[in-house]
């Protein structure tokens, strides 16, 4: 692993200005500045955030997240134990907009021809595309906003992703396409693109896939919609003989507005390492106590998503894969995303987030029933939701696999393995 980039490198500014699209606005304003401090969390430099004086005078201003960044004049540090939150080097609401595993790999490969290059947080923020998830962007200037990112075709995006995954150099003609993958989360190949007034996410197959990963997610997304879970519109396209999953972004409006998003990781105040101690009842408690809109309906929706994840074998349901919109007053669940059935050779499986308050995480519907009260549901309510999810998957299976362009053999390989694996119906460890 190459050491962190020296601050003297031209690609690593000594501070960044945070621009925000306020609710209902189509142009950003400067919210504040990120700056390195002499504090450390592990080997990472802590970044402070200070609201701009100009932002304090904006009538429509909102706190970027009150639990972390209350509106005030003084610098705010992300490692304040008085707030009862984990020690972080970067505020969670800003971290949510930073490149994740795939985006960092793209930046490392694009600029340093090494996917394992290790950079500081400001460098990753400064070198990722502006069309990032949520309503924030990062600029070297407090007065001039410059959009980073050029148009690219879907085929160019896929070719760039393939080169990045294999660790090969990015040719000049694909540099713009490569940038589309810098500001999006997750570890798998993907990119952002536009289609007229629609903003989209393209997910590509990996060279290491031994199963139809992209199409399995398409099946899951289709079935979630049948269940009644909020999801993005999706379609499967064939590009250069390979399947691509296209998802419509839900953090954008057709008018060009951007919606701020906060991950459940940020909402609960966890670091990545501590997230393994989280549970769905803890998230449900945060919904009951926090500034959430339509609490009862939100709890019902979240419980349904837990049941659905168990039923489709999505054991990668970690806290970054749950999020809420933040409008300055209320939180509201975003549509479900990254509904990715995970491979399993046998029956036994566990969820990334514990299902019960005491930490049980086996992928079994019996645990969902035990947790029902945390979601303000009776056992009868829970059974009705479980029966609805299971029967909907069974009754819409053929239509879902056709939508995903799966052949009969591939569809059969998913049923009873990832989808509705017999283990989920057990009532035992």
N, C-alpha and C positions, 0 to 999 in steps of 0.2 A: 504494500500500500504506500503510495507516494504521500509525503507529508502535506499538510494544509498549505494552500497557496499563500505566499507572502503578501502582506497588505500593500506592498509597493507595486504589485502587478496592476496594469491599467484596467484590467477587467474586475478588479476588486476595490470598489469605492470605499472611502472611510465612513460614509453615511449614506442613507437612502431616504427619500421622501415618500411617504405613504399617501397615495391618492385614493379617493373613495367616490364611488357613485352613490349618492344619497338616494333614499327611496323616491321613486317616480322621476328621477333625473336622468338625462341622457348624456350629460357631460360630467367629468370628475372634478373634484376640488381637492386641494391639499389638506389632509387631516393632521399630519404630524411628521416627525422625523425619527428614524431608527438610527441609533449610534452605538458603537462598541463601548464597553466599559472595562474597568480593571477587574471586574468580578468574573468568576468562572463557575460553571456547573460541569464537573468532570473535567474534560480537556476542552470544553467549548466556551467561547467568550460570550458572556451575557450581553444582550442588546437591550438598551433602554428605549422607551418610546416617550416622546413629548408632543403633546398636542400643539399645533401651530396657533399663534395668536389670531391669525386671520380666520382660522376654523372656529375659534371661540366666538367670533362675531357673526357667523353664519346662522341665520334664523332656523334653518331646517337641520342643523347639526344634530347628530346622534352620537352616543358613546359607541365605539366599535364593539364593545362587550363590557357591560358595567362591572361584572365580577372580576375582570382583569384590567380594564382601561376606563375607569370612571373619568368623567370630564373634569380636568383640573389643569393647573398651569405648570406644576412641577413634573420632572421626569418620573416615569413609572417603570419599575423593574418587574420582571416576570417571576421573580423568586421570592415573593413576599409571604412568609409563613403565617402572617396575621390574616391573610385572606383564606387560609385553610386549603391552599392549593399546592400542587407538587412543585419542586424546584425545577425550573425550566430555563434554558438559555434564550428562548424566544417566546413571546406571548402566544398562547394557543390560537387566538383568533387570527393572528398573523401567520403562524405556522401552518394553519389550514390552507393558506393560499400559496405556500411554498412548494417547489417541486418535490415529489416523492421519489421512490426508488427508480422508476422508469425515467422520470424527468431528469433526475441527477445523472443517470447513466448517459442520457442524450447529451447533456451539457459537457460531461467529462469526455465523451468520445468526440464531440464536435470541435471542442477547443484544444484538447490535449491528447487526442488519439489514444486515450486510455480509459476504458469504462470504470476502472477502479480508482481513478484519481480522487483525492479527498479534498474538498474545498470548504471554505467557511460559509456560513449561512447567508451573509450579505452578498457574497459572490453568486450563489445560486439564485437568489432573488433578483439580482441585477441582470442576470444573463438568461432569464426565462422569458417566454413570450408574454405579451400584455393581455392576451385574450384568455386569461387564466380563470379557473373556477372561482365564483363568488364576485364580490364587488370591490375588490382592492387591486391596486397595481403599485409598482415600485419604480421610482424614477430618480435619476441623479440630480434633477433640478426641482426647486420648490415653486418655480414660476412657469415653466414650459413643459407641457405634457407631450411626449413623443411616443406614438404607438410602435411597439416592436412586433414584427411579424408580417410576412407577405403571403399572398395567396399561393396555394399549391393544389394540384389535382389529387384525387384519391389514390391513383396509381403511384404518383410520386411519394405520397405519404407512406404507402405500404413498402415501397422500395427502400426508402430511408430507414424505416423501422427495421427492415430485414438486415440492412448493413450495420445498424447500431447494435442489434442483438448479437451479430456475429463478431463484433469488435473491429469491423473494417472501416477504413477512412471514408469520410463523407465527401463525395465530389462536389464541386462548386454548384453544379446545377441542382443539387438536392439539399443544399444548406437551408434554403427557406422552408422546405418540407420538413427537415429535421427539427426546426425550431417549433413546429406545431406540437411536438411531443414534450416540450420542456416544462410546461406549466400545468401538467395534469398528474393526478395521483395514481397510486397503484404500482405494481411491479411488472405487469405484462405490457407488450407492445400496444400502443394506442396513440391517437393524435386528435387534435381539434380541427374542425373544418367548417366552412360556411357553404350553404346552398341557397342562394337567393336571400330571403329574409330569415331563413332557418339557421340556427347555430347547432352543430352536431358534434358527436364524439364517434370516432371510428375505432373499433377494437379489432386487432389482427391476430391471426393464429401465430403461435410460436413455433420455431423450428424444432423445439423439444416436445411438442404435443404428440401424445400417442393415442389420443381420444379426441372427439369433436368438441373441444372446449368452447369455442365461439358459438357453435350451434346449441350446445347445452344451455348456455346463458340465454340464448334467444328463446328456447323452449321455456325456461324458468320465467323470463320476463313476460311472455305471452300468458302463461298460466297465472301469474300474479295478477295480471289485469282481469282475467276471468274470475279470480277469487274476489276481486273488489279492492285489492291493494293498489294504492296510487303508484304508478310507474311511468317512466318515459315512453313515448312512442318508439317503436323499434322496427327494424327490417333487416333482412340478410341479403347482401349483394354478393355477386361473384365478380372479382376483379383479378385479371390475369390468371384465371383458373383457381383462385383461392377465395374462401368464404370470408366476408368481412361483416361484422355486426355494426349497424348504424343506429345510434341512439340520439334522440332529440334532446338537446340540453334544456333543463328546467330552471337554470339560473339566469336565463335571458328572456326578454319579452320581444315581441315582434316590433315594438317601438324603439328598440335599442337600449332599454333599461337593463340594469344588472341587479341581481338580488344577492345580498350578503348571506353567506352560509357559514354555519359553525358546526364542527363535528361533535359527536357525542364525547369524544376524547377531550375536547376543549370545554364542553358544557360541564362535564364531571370534574375537570381540573386535574386530569392524570397526565403523567409522562408516559411515553411509549412503554417503558419497562414495567411501570406499575399497572398498566391497563389490564394485565392478566388477572388482577384481583377484582375486576369489576363484575357486575351482575345486572341482568335485566331489571330485577326489582329495585336496584339502586337507581337506574335510569328512570324507572317509573316514579320513584319517590321524587326525583328532581323535577319531573313533569308536574307532579301534584303540588310541589312547593314553589316552583319558579314562575316566571312571567310567561306561561304558555297559553296559547289561544285554544279554546275548546278542549279542556282537559279530559273530559270523559271520552270524547270521540278519539282523542289522540291516544289514550291508553288502550282503547279497543283496537285501534289500528296497529299499535306497537305489538300487542299480544298476538294479533293475527300474523304479523310479520315473523314473530318468533316461531309460531307453529309452522308457518310456511317454510322457513329456513330449515327446520328439522325435517320436514316432509321432502324437501328437494335435495337434501344432503349438502346444504351450504353451511359448512362448518367454519368458513372463513368470515364469520359475521362479527369482526372486531369493531372497536369503537369508531374507527375512521370510516367504516362502512355504514354508519348511521349519521344523519345530519339534520339540522333545522335551519329554516330561514330566520333571519333576524332583521326586523324593520325598525329597531330603536325602541320599540315598546313591547312587542310580543315575539315569542319563539313559536314556530310552526313546523311540523315535520315536513321535510322535503319528500318528494316521491322516492320510493325504494330504488336502490341501485346496487350494482355489483352482486347481483343474485347469481352466484357462480357455484353450481354443484361441484363438489370436490371429489377426486378419485378415491376409491376405497377398494381394497382387495377382499375384505371380509365384511362383517356386519357392524362390529363395534365402532363407534365414532363419538366425538365430543365437540360441543360448540366452543367457539373462541370466547364468548361471554357466558358466564354461568347463568343457568336458567333460574335457579332458586337462590334465595338470599344467603343460604349457608354454603354456597359454592358448588353445588352439584351441576354438572354441565353435560352429562350423558345425553346424546341425541335421541331422547325418548319423549313421547307425547305425555307420558304419565307425569314427568317433571313439569310440563307446562300446566297440567291440571293443578299440581301442588302450588304453583306460583300464581294462580289465577287471582287470589285476593289482593296481591300487590298491584294489580291492574284494575281494581274495583270491579272485579267480575266474580260471579258465583261459579261453583263447579259445573252447574248446569249450563251457564253461559259459555264456559270454557269448552264443554263437550259439544255444544252446538257449533262453535267456531271450528273446532278440530274436525268434526264430521263434515262440515261445509268445505273445508280446505281439502280433505282427503277425497271426497266425492267429486269435487271440481277438477282435481288433477286427473282422476280416473276418467271422468266423462269428457274431458277436453283434450285428452292425450293425443289422439290422432290429428286433430286440427292444429295443435301446438307443434308437433313434429313436422307436419307439412309446412307450416309457417317458417320453420327453421331450416327447411330444405334438407331434412334428414332422411336417409334411406331407411327401409324397414329394418335391416340388420343393425344399423347404428342406433335407431330408436329403441330397439329391443335390448341393446346392450346397456342403455341408461335406466330403463325401468327395472325396479326391484334391486338395483345396485345403488345409484345415487338417488333416484326418485322412488319414494315409498319403499325404502329398504325395510325388510321385516324387523330389523332391530328397533325401529322407531315405535313399534307397537308393544315392545316388551315392557315389563314393569320390574326390571332388575338391573343391577350394574353390568 
